[in-house]
Amino acid sequence: MSFFDYLVKHGMPWVPKAIVSRVASRYVAGESIDDAVRTLHQMNREGAMGTVDVLGEEVRERAKTERAVSQYLDLLDRIETEGLNANISIKPTMLGLKIDEDLCADNVSTVVDRAAELGSFVRIDMEDHTCTDATLRLYRRIHEAHPIAVGVVLQSYLHRTTADVADLLPLNPNIRMCKGIYREPRAIAWEDFETIRANFIYNMEKLLAEGAYVGIATHDPHLVWAGMAAVDRLQIDRDRYEFQMLLGVDSELRSIILSAGHRLRVYVPYGRDWYPYSMRRLRENPTIAHHVVRAMLAR
Ligand SMILES: Cc1cc2nc3c(=O)[nH]c(=O)nc-3n(C[C@H](O)[C@H](O)[C@H](O)COP(=O)(O)OP(=O)(O)OC[C@H]3O[C@@H](n4cnc5c(N)ncnc54)[C@H](O)[C@@H]3O)c2cc1C
């Protein structure tokens, strides 16, 4: 990352919201369910599957969690009626994790019950380290009733991930493995790029070798190659893993993975609450300054 990119990355909170919106629009399908459906049809036509996230997090009011549940129920029905090859991803703090764990579990159960009825699937995203234990508890609770219809996420930047993999393996889990996007303290998270990669590969291989379903979520070509090599070496069936990428990131890599014969799922977020998600995506964009300056000049 150039010095200029570094400056913009650390100055992002001061970039006007209108500019953030313009630059980040590639990462978000739009504000409405119709926008998400349009993007999913496009992904399906390209041969990719989808997972849809209704944007929103850190909700502190019960009424808002109820609204989120009904948005997800509508979304599941819409996916079904449109015949889309897609499932959903949820954020526990949008469904009440920071209000009350039982409330969150009830909300998530309602969504997963409906997904299971429809033969669909719910991925519980992993948020920052203040949520890790509660999210894994939530996953175990829901998994008891619906062992096939729910999965969770582990982050290779966390020291604890190898232990979490060992704890979850007896459940025959469905795990999305990613590096992790939140800023975490050094005491609990690796900072070195190569160590995070090594931890990703170690845990991905462990999960694959021991029978878990693995979502290999990365745009890092080194890890994509490691994933391809691992499924080949371990002779993992095509329906026991998938690659996953975010909307708006490296469509060329998407084609490379698909044309090599692997399944690939694109994470498609939509909704009005786009700002925190967009800021995280912009911060990890390696050429962020270029995009921000171009958007400012285009005003
Ligand atoms: C499907 C999916 C779901 C995810 N779910 C979670 C989750 O639940 N919890 C969580 O903490 N994290 C999640 N993440 C984010 C993940 O943890 C990483 O922060 C993110 O994927 C970047 O890591 P990377 O492996 O792609 O490697 P990086 O080294 O960050 O990126 C590799 C290359 O990808 C390109 N790239 C990456 N990001 C961008 C961008 N924003 N814009 C343009 N180019 C980019 C660049 O060329 C970069 O060099 C998810 C990621 C994916 C793909």
The ligand as an SDF file (V2000), in Angstrom:
LIG
                    3D

 53 58  0  0  0  0  0  0  0  0999 V2000
  -17.5980  -14.3980    1.5730 C   0  0  0  0  0  0  0  0  0  0  0  0
  -16.8580  -13.7090    2.6720 C   0  0  0  0  0  0  0  0  0  0  0  0
  -17.4250  -13.6280    3.9320 C   0  0  0  0  0  0  0  0  0  0  0  0
  -16.7400  -13.0130    4.9720 C   0  0  0  0  0  0  0  0  0  0  0  0
  -17.2760  -13.0390    6.2510 N   0  0  0  0  0  0  0  0  0  0  0  0
  -16.5680  -12.5390    7.2660 C   0  0  0  0  0  0  0  0  0  0  0  0
  -17.0120  -12.6630    8.6160 C   0  0  0  0  0  0  0  0  0  0  0  0
  -18.0700  -13.2370    8.9020 O   0  0  0  0  0  0  0  0  0  0  0  0
  -16.2500  -12.1120    9.6000 N   0  0  0  0  0  0  0  0  0  0  0  0
  -15.0700  -11.4740    9.3290 C   0  0  0  0  0  0  0  0  0  0  0  0
  -14.3990  -11.0300   10.2680 O   0  0  0  0  0  0  0  0  0  0  0  0
  -14.6290  -11.3360    8.0610 N   0  0  0  0  0  0  0  0  0  0  0  0
  -15.3370  -11.8530    7.0350 C   0  0  0  0  0  0  0  0  0  0  0  0
  -14.8560  -11.7370    5.7570 N   0  0  0  0  0  0  0  0  0  0  0  0
  -13.7210  -10.8330    5.4740 C   0  0  0  0  0  0  0  0  0  0  0  0
  -12.3940  -11.5390    5.5960 C   0  0  0  0  0  0  0  0  0  0  0  0
  -12.1610  -11.8580    6.9340 O   0  0  0  0  0  0  0  0  0  0  0  0
  -11.2510  -10.6410    5.0910 C   0  0  0  0  0  0  0  0  0  0  0  0
  -11.2160   -9.4500    5.8080 O   0  0  0  0  0  0  0  0  0  0  0  0
  -11.3480  -10.2860    3.6250 C   0  0  0  0  0  0  0  0  0  0  0  0
  -11.8040  -11.3710    2.8630 O   0  0  0  0  0  0  0  0  0  0  0  0
   -9.9760   -9.8850    3.1010 C   0  0  0  0  0  0  0  0  0  0  0  0
   -9.0720  -10.9470    3.2530 O   0  0  0  0  0  0  0  0  0  0  0  0
   -8.5490  -11.8180    2.0150 P   0  0  0  0  0  0  0  0  0  0  0  0
   -8.3990  -13.2190    2.4690 O   0  0  0  0  0  0  0  0  0  0  0  0
   -9.4030  -11.5940    0.8510 O   0  0  0  0  0  0  0  0  0  0  0  0
   -7.0550  -11.3120    1.7990 O   0  0  0  0  0  0  0  0  0  0  0  0
   -6.4480   -9.8590    1.5310 P   0  0  0  0  0  0  0  0  0  0  0  0
   -4.9850  -10.0630    1.6020 O   0  0  0  0  0  0  0  0  0  0  0  0
   -7.0570   -8.8160    2.4020 O   0  0  0  0  0  0  0  0  0  0  0  0
   -6.8910   -9.5430    0.0590 O   0  0  0  0  0  0  0  0  0  0  0  0
   -6.3460  -10.2470   -1.0460 C   0  0  0  0  0  0  0  0  0  0  0  0
   -6.5050   -9.3870   -2.2810 C   0  0  0  0  0  0  0  0  0  0  0  0
   -7.9180   -9.2070   -2.5280 O   0  0  0  0  0  0  0  0  0  0  0  0
   -8.1840   -7.9230   -3.0130 C   0  0  0  0  0  0  0  0  0  0  0  0
   -9.0940   -7.2430   -2.0720 N   0  0  0  0  0  0  0  0  0  0  0  0
   -9.3810   -7.6160   -0.8070 C   0  0  0  0  0  0  0  0  0  0  0  0
  -10.3050   -6.7940   -0.2680 N   0  0  0  0  0  0  0  0  0  0  0  0
  -10.5990   -5.8810   -1.2170 C   0  0  0  0  0  0  0  0  0  0  0  0
  -11.4980   -4.7730   -1.2820 C   0  0  0  0  0  0  0  0  0  0  0  0
  -12.3000   -4.4470   -0.2630 N   0  0  0  0  0  0  0  0  0  0  0  0
  -11.5560   -4.0450   -2.4220 N   0  0  0  0  0  0  0  0  0  0  0  0
  -10.7900   -4.3700   -3.4790 C   0  0  0  0  0  0  0  0  0  0  0  0
   -9.9180   -5.4050   -3.4910 N   0  0  0  0  0  0  0  0  0  0  0  0
   -9.8240   -6.1580   -2.3730 C   0  0  0  0  0  0  0  0  0  0  0  0
   -6.8670   -7.2230   -3.1350 C   0  0  0  0  0  0  0  0  0  0  0  0
   -6.3400   -7.4140   -4.4250 O   0  0  0  0  0  0  0  0  0  0  0  0
   -6.0000   -7.9470   -2.1260 C   0  0  0  0  0  0  0  0  0  0  0  0
   -4.6520   -7.8080   -2.4270 O   0  0  0  0  0  0  0  0  0  0  0  0
  -15.4850  -12.4020    4.7170 C   0  0  0  0  0  0  0  0  0  0  0  0
  -14.9130  -12.4990    3.4590 C   0  0  0  0  0  0  0  0  0  0  0  0
  -15.5630  -13.1520    2.4370 C   0  0  0  0  0  0  0  0  0  0  0  0
  -14.8800  -13.2800    1.1150 C   0  0  0  0  0  0  0  0  0  0  0  0
  1  2  1  0
  2  3  1  0
  2 52  2  0
  3  4  2  0
  4  5  1  0
  4 50  1  0
  5  6  2  0
  6  7  1  0
  6 13  1  0
  7  8  2  0
  7  9  1  0
  9 10  1  0
 10 11  2  0
 10 12  1  0
 12 13  2  0
 13 14  1  0
 14 15  1  0
 14 50  1  0
 15 16  1  0
 16 17  1  0
 16 18  1  0
 18 19  1  0
 18 20  1  0
 20 21  1  0
 20 22  1  0
 22 23  1  0
 23 24  1  0
 24 25  2  0
 24 26  1  0
 24 27  1  0
 27 28  1  0
 28 29  2  0
 28 30  1  0
 28 31  1  0
 31 32  1  0
 32 33  1  0
 33 34  1  0
 33 48  1  0
 34 35  1  0
 35 36  1  0
 35 46  1  0
 36 37  1  0
 36 45  1  0
 37 38  2  0
 38 39  1  0
 39 40  1  0
 39 45  2  0
 40 41  1  0
 40 42  2  0
 42 43  1  0
 43 44  2  0
 44 45  1  0
 46 47  1  0
 46 48  1  0
 48 49  1  0
 50 51  2  0
 51 52  1  0
 52 53  1  0
M  END
$$$$
